[in-house]
Amino acid sequence: MSKVIVFDLDDTLYPEKDYVRSGFRAVDVYLNGLEVAGFFDVAWSYFCGGGRGNTFDHCLAQLGVASDAELVGKLVAVYRDHEPTLSLFEDAHRALQKLSGHERLGLITDGASASQHRKIRALGLGEALHKIVVTDDLGGDRSRWKPHPLAYEMVREHFMVSHSECLYVGDNESKDFVTAKGLGWQTICVRRPGGEYSDVEVDDAHRADVTISSLDEMVI
């Protein structure tokens, strides 16, 4: 077993759609206070239909509400700042239980800092993991999000091991593994049926060393 095991967060340890649903409900409550009804149903339908980006503009238009930068900015803040109710994937819960005696567990996650820290708290990962890096904390312009090497280097240095002793487990082959592999880490992609990135096609440099469909398949 690798001396250091590092996980991605969204869609690796918990289903990100649960966070999206939770955020849409928070926005729905806020808009109800402005006498705008129906946001959640429109937003959830848009998301489930593959809609990504400009969600608030799209949904407000569907509801017949004139949007402006101030309103959309407020909705983004409500979404990002809400306290979500989340649960780990069952296989992730089992994997972390099996690893509970392992003293070198980490997390590297992209995403807006406030949102990612709230997810981590909601899932209780601060107690289960020993080094957590939210890449947005390293530079708010996304320049140090994966695949930037800084987060991987920080984890390795924290645990004082060589790169070859580290393993990264993620779900997005377009960015999760290319840097880790280049540094000499071992890599595992958990490709869940119907996952957000389950159909992503990548070259060998981006492809994980091992692909699994459940964290139960990890040799721990």
C-alpha positions in Angstrom: 0.0 0.0 0.0 1.2 3.5 -0.8 2.5 5.5 2.2 0.4 8.5 1.3 -3.1 8.2 -0.2 -4.7 11.4 -1.5 -8.2 11.8 -2.7 -10.1 14.2 -4.9 -13.4 15.4 -3.4 -16.2 16.1 -5.8 -17.7 12.9 -7.4 -14.9 10.8 -5.8 -15.8 10.9 -2.2 -19.4 12.2 -2.5 -21.9 12.9 -5.3 -21.5 16.5 -6.4 -25.1 16.6 -7.7 -26.1 16.5 -4.0 -24.3 19.7 -3.4 -25.8 21.2 -6.5 -29.3 20.2 -5.4 -28.6 21.6 -1.9 -27.4 24.9 -3.4 -30.4 25.2 -5.7 -32.7 24.8 -2.7 -30.9 27.6 -0.8 -31.3 29.9 -3.8 -34.9 28.9 -4.2 -35.6 29.9 -0.5 -33.8 33.2 -1.2 -35.9 33.9 -4.3 -39.1 33.0 -2.6 -38.3 35.9 -0.2 -38.3 38.1 -3.3 -41.7 36.6 -4.4 -40.0 34.6 -7.2 -41.3 31.0 -7.1 -40.2 27.9 -9.1 -36.5 28.3 -9.3 -35.5 24.9 -7.9 -37.6 22.9 -10.4 -36.3 25.0 -13.4 -32.7 24.8 -12.2 -32.7 21.1 -11.4 -34.3 20.3 -14.7 -31.6 22.4 -16.5 -28.8 20.7 -14.6 -30.1 17.2 -15.1 -30.5 17.9 -18.8 -26.8 18.7 -19.0 -26.9 22.4 -18.6 -23.7 23.9 -17.2 -22.7 27.6 -17.0 -24.9 30.7 -16.9 -27.4 28.7 -14.8 -28.8 31.7 -12.9 -29.3 33.8 -16.1 -30.9 30.9 -17.8 -33.3 30.1 -15.0 -34.3 33.6 -14.3 -35.1 34.1 -17.9 -37.2 30.9 -17.8 -39.1 32.3 -14.8 -39.7 35.7 -16.6 -37.4 37.6 -14.2 -35.1 40.2 -15.6 -31.6 39.4 -14.4 -28.8 41.9 -13.8 -25.2 41.5 -12.5 -26.2 42.4 -8.9 -28.9 39.9 -8.6 -26.9 37.1 -10.3 -24.0 37.9 -8.0 -26.2 37.6 -5.0 -27.5 34.2 -6.1 -24.0 33.0 -6.7 -23.1 34.1 -3.2 -26.1 32.3 -1.7 -25.2 29.2 -3.6 -21.6 29.1 -2.6 -22.1 30.3 1.0 -25.0 27.9 2.0 -24.3 25.1 4.5 -24.9 21.9 2.6 -26.3 18.6 3.8 -24.1 15.9 2.3 -23.2 12.3 2.7 -20.2 10.3 1.4 -20.7 7.6 -1.2 -21.2 4.3 0.6 -18.0 2.9 -0.9 -16.1 6.0 0.1 -17.4 5.7 3.7 -16.2 2.1 3.7 -12.8 2.9 2.3 -12.2 5.7 4.8 -13.2 3.3 7.6 -10.7 0.7 6.4 -8.1 3.4 6.2 -8.9 4.9 9.7 -5.6 3.5 11.1 -3.6 5.0 8.2 -1.8 8.2 9.3 -1.1 9.7 5.9 -4.3 10.5 4.2 -4.9 13.7 2.2 -7.2 15.6 -0.1 -6.6 17.9 -3.0 -9.7 19.6 -4.4 -10.5 22.4 -6.8 -13.5 24.7 -6.6 -14.4 28.0 -4.9 -12.7 28.1 -1.5 -15.8 28.9 0.6 -17.8 26.1 -1.1 -15.1 23.5 -0.8 -14.5 24.2 2.9 -18.2 23.9 3.6 -18.4 20.6 1.8 -15.4 19.3 3.8 -17.0 20.3 7.1 -20.4 18.8 6.1 -18.7 15.5 5.3 -16.6 15.4 8.4 -13.4 15.0 6.4 -11.4 17.2 8.7 -11.3 14.5 11.2 -10.6 11.7 8.8 -7.8 13.3 6.7 -4.4 14.6 7.7 -3.6 17.1 5.0 -6.2 19.0 3.0 -5.4 21.4 0.2 -8.1 23.5 -1.4 -6.3 24.8 -4.5 -8.4 27.9 -4.6 -6.7 29.0 -1.3 -3.4 29.0 -3.2 -4.5 31.7 -5.6 -8.1 32.9 -6.2 -7.7 33.2 -10.0 -7.7 29.4 -10.5 -4.1 29.5 -11.7 -3.1 26.9 -9.1 -6.0 24.5 -9.5 -5.2 21.1 -10.9 -3.2 20.3 -12.9 -0.8 22.9 -11.4 1.8 20.9 -9.4 1.8 23.0 -6.2 -0.9 21.1 -4.3 0.8 17.8 -5.0 4.2 19.1 -3.9 2.6 20.5 -0.7 1.1 17.2 0.2 4.4 15.3 -0.5 6.4 17.8 1.6 3.9 17.6 4.4 4.3 13.9 4.8 8.0 14.0 4.0 8.0 11.1 1.5 9.1 10.7 -2.1 6.7 11.2 -5.0 6.8 7.5 -5.7 5.3 6.8 -2.3 2.1 8.8 -3.1 -1.2 7.7 -4.6 -3.9 10.0 -6.0 -7.5 8.8 -6.4 -9.8 10.9 -8.5 -12.5 10.8 -11.1 -11.6 13.4 -13.8 -8.9 12.2 -16.1 -8.8 15.5 -17.9 -6.9 17.1 -15.0 -6.5 14.8 -12.0 -3.6 12.6 -13.0 -1.4 14.2 -15.6 0.7 16.1 -13.1 0.7 13.4 -10.5 1.9 10.9 -13.0 4.6 13.3 -14.2 5.9 13.6 -10.7 6.0 9.9 -10.2 2.8 9.3 -8.2 0.6 6.2 -8.6 -2.9 7.1 -9.8 -6.4 5.5 -9.7 -9.4 6.7 -11.5 -12.8 5.8 -10.0 -15.2 5.8 -13.0 -18.7 5.5 -11.5 -21.5 4.5 -13.9 -23.1 7.8 -15.0 -20.4 9.9 -13.5 -19.8 13.4 -14.7 -16.5 12.5 -16.4 -17.2 8.8 -17.1 -17.1 9.3 -20.8 -14.1 11.6 -21.0 -11.5 10.5 -23.5 -7.9 11.3 -22.8 -4.4 10.5 -24.0 -2.0 8.2 -22.2 -0.4 11.1 -20.3 -3.7 12.0 -18.7 -5.0 8.4 -18.2 -4.8 6.9 -14.7 -2.6 3.9 -14.0 -5.7 1.9 -12.8 -9.4 2.4 -13.4 -12.0 1.1 -11.0 -15.8 1.5 -10.7 -15.9 1.6 -6.9 -13.6 2.5 -4.1 -14.3 -1.0 -2.8 -12.0 -2.2 -5.5 -9.0 -0.4 -4.0 -6.5 -2.7 -2.4 -6.2 -1.4 1.1 
